[in-house]
Amino acid sequence: MNVIQPIVPIQSIDSIGQLGSVSKAAESGGISLPFQSMFQDAVSSVNETSASLDGEIAKLATGQSDNMHDALIASEKANLSVDMVVELRNKLLDAYKEISNINI
């Protein structure tokens, strides 16, 4: 049998005011926001793969390496890292636009 659930009263909107204190604490370094850390990791990954690609290209250009495969692999890793950061940015902008369209 289906049991009728009681109506739960709407909670106070006071919790929205607490979001400002969370963002201030995050700016001061007290709290790490999940998306912020994910985005920082993605950007650092782009920097690492770009440095790796530059190293492989330098090795090929100076004749220290004749292995073209490593350079191509480093190039694809760098391209994928940049694509991931671009997609994260696009998702962030989409979420921002969706939130800004919410009527309060």
C-alpha positions in Angstrom: 0.0 0.0 0.0 1.0 3.5 -0.6 1.5 5.6 2.5 0.8 9.3 2.2 3.8 11.4 3.2 3.2 14.4 5.4 3.7 17.8 4.0 7.0 19.2 5.0 7.1 23.0 5.7 9.4 25.1 3.5 12.7 25.8 5.2 13.9 29.3 5.9 16.0 31.1 3.3 18.6 32.0 5.9 20.9 29.4 4.5 21.4 31.5 1.4 23.0 34.2 3.5 25.5 31.7 4.7 26.8 31.2 1.2 28.5 34.6 1.4 30.5 33.5 4.4 31.6 30.3 2.6 32.9 32.2 -0.4 34.7 34.7 1.8 36.3 31.8 3.7 37.3 30.2 0.4 38.9 33.4 -0.8 40.9 33.6 2.5 42.1 30.0 1.9 40.2 28.4 4.7 37.9 26.3 2.5 38.6 24.7 -0.9 35.7 24.6 -3.3 35.6 21.4 -5.3 35.2 23.0 -8.7 38.0 25.4 -8.0 40.4 22.7 -7.1 39.3 20.6 -10.1 39.9 23.6 -12.4 43.3 24.4 -10.9 44.3 20.7 -11.4 43.2 20.9 -15.0 45.2 24.1 -15.6 48.3 22.6 -14.0 47.9 19.5 -16.1 47.9 21.7 -19.2 51.1 23.3 -18.1 52.7 20.0 -17.4 51.8 18.4 -20.7 52.8 21.6 -22.5 56.2 21.4 -20.9 56.5 17.8 -21.7 55.6 18.5 -25.4 58.2 21.3 -25.5 60.8 18.9 -24.1 60.0 16.2 -26.7 60.1 18.8 -29.6 63.5 20.1 -28.3 64.9 16.6 -28.2 63.8 15.9 -31.8 65.1 19.3 -33.0 68.5 18.8 -31.4 68.8 15.2 -32.5 68.9 13.8 -28.9 66.0 11.6 -29.8 64.8 10.0 -33.0 61.6 8.6 -31.5 58.7 10.5 -33.2 56.2 8.4 -31.3 56.9 10.1 -27.9 56.5 13.5 -29.5 53.2 12.6 -31.0 52.0 11.1 -27.8 53.0 14.3 -25.9 51.3 16.4 -28.5 48.0 14.5 -28.2 48.2 14.6 -24.3 48.7 18.4 -24.6 45.7 18.7 -27.0 43.5 16.6 -24.7 44.5 18.7 -21.7 43.6 21.9 -23.4 40.3 20.4 -24.7 39.4 19.4 -21.1 40.1 22.9 -19.8 38.0 24.4 -22.6 35.1 22.1 -21.8 35.3 22.8 -18.1 35.2 26.5 -18.9 32.2 25.9 -21.2 30.4 24.0 -18.5 31.1 26.7 -15.9 29.8 29.4 -18.2 26.6 27.3 -18.9 26.0 26.8 -15.2 26.6 30.5 -14.6 24.1 31.5 -17.3 21.5 29.0 -16.0 21.9 30.3 -12.5 21.7 33.9 -13.6 18.4 33.1 -15.4 16.8 31.9 -12.2 14.1 34.3 -11.0 14.1 34.9 -7.3 
